[in-house]
């Protein structure tokens, strides 16, 4: 059974990732749903899900099939992407190549291969008590009024925590997405090179 903390954090994590989707769709070419296209690659950011005291979400990118023709090249592309993404911080807990068959009119099938990344973020990693405490002191002394009141929190400190959760998820998602976009760019240029 989810806790109140988990439900509230998931709500604000959803807001953070939705803000990221809106930012990317306005910056690049918007597509349906939570997708956008950049440099001939379609990206999608899922909605977060609360699972076992963590927030889980997925980021996927279409493998550019018009530039990569054979199944062997596809597998090579995926392997290279995987190597890049397994380095550094904010590593995905799962990296998979997924094949989607899409049929919108029941008379044609479109086969698409995607790199699908799954991320997990423990609830307690979404805010820092020291940061919240310092922000709370500033707000209470009148030096900072940038934290809006949250209808989900009964105290100013609660509003600060939820604002931090939203911002943390936005930054975590953005960092993960930029890493995938950079990996795609790097691998695509090495294939052309």
Backbone torsions as a table, in degrees:
resi	resn	phi	psi	omega
1	UNK	NA	127.5	-178.9
2	UNK	-67.1	148.8	176.8
3	UNK	-88.7	164.8	176.3
4	UNK	-60.7	-42.1	177.7
5	UNK	-57.0	-47.8	-179.6
6	UNK	-60.9	-43.7	-179.8
7	UNK	-64.8	-44.7	179.0
8	UNK	-65.2	-44.5	-179.9
9	UNK	-63.2	-38.9	178.1
10	UNK	-63.9	-39.0	178.3
11	UNK	-61.7	-44.4	-177.9
12	UNK	-78.1	-28.0	172.5
13	UNK	-65.7	-38.8	176.8
14	UNK	-61.2	-43.7	177.7
15	UNK	-61.3	-41.5	179.3
16	UNK	-62.6	-47.1	-179.9
17	UNK	-70.2	-33.1	176.8
18	UNK	-66.3	-37.2	176.1
19	UNK	-64.3	-36.7	177.1
20	UNK	-65.0	-44.2	178.1
21	UNK	-58.4	-47.5	-179.9
22	UNK	-60.8	-42.4	179.4
23	UNK	-61.5	-46.2	-178.2
24	UNK	-69.3	-37.9	179.4
25	UNK	-68.2	-31.3	177.7
26	UNK	-79.8	-29.4	-178.6
27	UNK	-80.6	-37.1	-177.7
28	UNK	-116.6	-162.4	-177.6
29	UNK	-85.1	114.1	-178.1
30	UNK	-71.0	143.9	174.2
31	UNK	-127.0	-179.2	-179.2
32	UNK	-63.2	150.7	174.9
33	UNK	66.0	-133.3	-175.9
34	UNK	-102.5	35.1	-175.7
35	UNK	-116.9	157.8	173.3
36	UNK	-151.8	161.8	-179.0
37	UNK	-119.4	134.2	175.7
38	UNK	-142.3	127.4	176.4
39	UNK	55.3	44.4	177.4
40	UNK	64.9	24.0	176.3
41	UNK	-128.8	129.4	177.0
42	UNK	-91.5	132.0	178.8
43	UNK	-116.6	151.2	176.3
44	UNK	-140.6	139.0	178.3
45	UNK	-118.1	121.0	-177.7
46	UNK	-77.8	169.3	170.2
47	UNK	-77.8	147.2	178.9
48	UNK	-75.6	157.2	178.7
49	UNK	-131.6	138.4	175.3
50	UNK	-84.0	123.9	-179.2
51	UNK	-147.4	117.8	176.5
52	UNK	49.4	53.9	176.4
53	UNK	65.0	22.0	175.0
54	UNK	-134.0	158.2	171.9
55	UNK	-101.9	126.3	177.8
56	UNK	-113.0	141.8	172.8
57	UNK	-152.7	164.7	-178.8
58	UNK	-125.0	147.1	171.3
59	UNK	-125.5	133.8	178.8
60	UNK	-132.6	156.2	174.6
61	UNK	-138.5	139.1	178.5
62	UNK	-72.8	137.7	174.0
63	UNK	-77.6	125.9	-174.6
64	UNK	-67.9	89.4	-173.9
65	UNK	-66.7	-25.2	179.0
66	UNK	-73.3	-17.0	177.6
67	UNK	-102.4	-20.7	-178.2
68	UNK	-122.3	114.3	-168.5
69	UNK	-95.6	-46.7	-170.9
70	UNK	-91.9	155.9	176.6
71	UNK	-59.6	-33.3	178.6
72	UNK	-66.2	-42.0	177.3
73	UNK	-65.2	-37.2	177.4
74	UNK	-60.9	-47.2	-179.3
75	UNK	-64.3	-38.5	177.5
76	UNK	-64.1	-43.4	178.0
77	UNK	-58.9	-48.0	-179.6
78	UNK	-61.3	-44.3	-179.5
79	UNK	-61.1	-42.1	179.0
80	UNK	-66.7	-41.8	176.8
81	UNK	-59.7	-45.5	-178.0
82	UNK	-59.5	-43.9	179.2
83	UNK	-59.9	-42.8	-179.4
84	UNK	-65.5	-43.8	-174.2
85	UNK	-75.3	-18.7	179.3
86	UNK	-80.3	-4.3	-179.9
87	UNK	-97.8	156.1	173.5
88	UNK	80.4	-166.7	-178.8
89	UNK	-92.1	173.4	-178.0
90	UNK	55.3	47.0	178.5
91	UNK	-73.5	142.5	175.2
92	UNK	-68.6	150.1	177.1
93	UNK	-79.5	-17.6	-179.7
94	UNK	-148.8	134.4	174.9
95	UNK	-128.1	116.6	-177.0
96	UNK	-132.9	154.5	170.3
97	UNK	-101.6	123.8	-176.1
98	UNK	-117.6	139.6	178.8
99	UNK	-108.8	126.8	-179.8
100	UNK	-118.0	128.7	173.2
101	UNK	-105.1	122.5	-174.5
102	UNK	-119.3	132.4	-178.7
103	UNK	-136.9	98.9	-176.1
104	UNK	-83.2	-28.4	-175.8
105	UNK	-115.4	5.3	179.8
106	UNK	66.3	9.3	177.7
107	UNK	-124.5	-10.9	176.4
108	UNK	-135.5	144.2	177.3
109	UNK	-114.7	138.2	174.5
110	UNK	-117.3	124.5	179.9
111	UNK	-102.3	128.2	-178.6
112	UNK	-133.4	139.3	176.0
113	UNK	-106.6	135.8	-177.3
114	UNK	-126.1	150.1	165.3
115	UNK	-94.1	121.1	-177.6
116	UNK	-115.8	123.2	-179.1
117	UNK	-113.4	133.5	176.9
118	UNK	-113.5	132.0	-178.8
119	UNK	-118.8	149.1	174.6
120	UNK	-130.5	139.4	177.9
121	UNK	-134.6	114.8	177.8
122	UNK	-59.5	144.0	-177.5
123	UNK	-54.9	-41.4	-176.8
124	UNK	-71.5	-12.8	176.6
125	UNK	-85.5	-5.0	-176.5
126	UNK	-85.6	-5.6	175.2
127	UNK	-153.2	159.6	179.8
128	UNK	-120.9	121.9	-177.7
129	UNK	-56.1	-39.4	-178.9
130	UNK	-65.4	-42.5	178.7
131	UNK	-63.7	-44.8	179.5
132	UNK	-61.0	-43.0	-179.7
133	UNK	-61.8	-45.2	179.6
134	UNK	-65.4	-42.9	178.1
135	UNK	-63.3	-39.5	-179.7
136	UNK	-63.0	-42.8	177.8
137	UNK	-60.1	-44.9	179.0
138	UNK	-61.8	-44.7	-179.1
139	UNK	-63.6	-45.0	-177.0
140	UNK	-68.4	-27.2	178.8
141	UNK	-89.0	-1.2	177.2
142	UNK	84.8	8.0	-178.6
143	UNK	-85.0	-12.7	-178.3
144	UNK	-142.9	121.5	176.7
145	UNK	-122.4	23.2	-176.5
146	UNK	-83.0	-10.7	-179.5
147	UNK	-91.1	112.8	179.7
148	UNK	-73.9	152.4	173.7
149	UNK	-66.9	141.0	178.8
150	UNK	-106.1	131.1	177.4
151	UNK	-66.0	-14.1	-179.3
152	UNK	-89.9	-8.1	-177.2
153	UNK	-119.0	144.0	-179.4
154	UNK	-93.0	-13.3	-178.2
155	UNK	-128.3	162.9	176.6
156	UNK	-63.8	-39.1	178.4
157	UNK	-60.7	-39.8	177.7
158	UNK	-62.9	-41.0	177.2
159	UNK	-62.6	-38.2	179.6
160	UNK	-66.5	-43.1	178.1
161	UNK	-59.2	-48.0	-177.6
162	UNK	-66.4	-36.5	175.8
163	UNK	-64.6	-37.5	177.5
164	UNK	-67.5	-38.6	177.2
165	UNK	-61.1	-46.8	179.6
166	UNK	-59.3	-49.7	-178.0
167	UNK	-66.2	-40.4	179.1
168	UNK	-61.7	-43.2	-179.6
169	UNK	-68.4	-38.3	176.0
170	UNK	-59.3	-48.5	-178.3
171	UNK	-68.6	-40.1	178.2
172	UNK	-62.6	-46.2	178.9
173	UNK	-64.4	-42.4	-178.6
174	UNK	-65.8	-43.4	178.0
175	UNK	-60.7	-42.2	179.4
176	UNK	-66.8	-42.1	179.6
177	UNK	-65.9	-45.6	179.9
178	UNK	-61.7	-38.1	177.6
179	UNK	-62.2	-41.9	177.4
180	UNK	-66.9	-42.3	179.4
181	UNK	-63.5	-42.0	177.7
182	UNK	-64.9	-39.7	178.3
183	UNK	-63.1	-44.5	177.9
184	UNK	-60.3	-44.9	179.8
185	UNK	-61.9	-45.6	-179.8
186	UNK	-62.0	-46.8	-177.0
187	UNK	-69.5	-41.2	178.6
188	UNK	-62.2	-41.8	-179.1
189	UNK	-70.2	-32.3	178.1
190	UNK	-70.2	-29.6	177.6
191	UNK	-72.5	-34.2	179.1
192	UNK	-75.9	-31.0	-170.4
193	UNK	-67.2	NA	NA
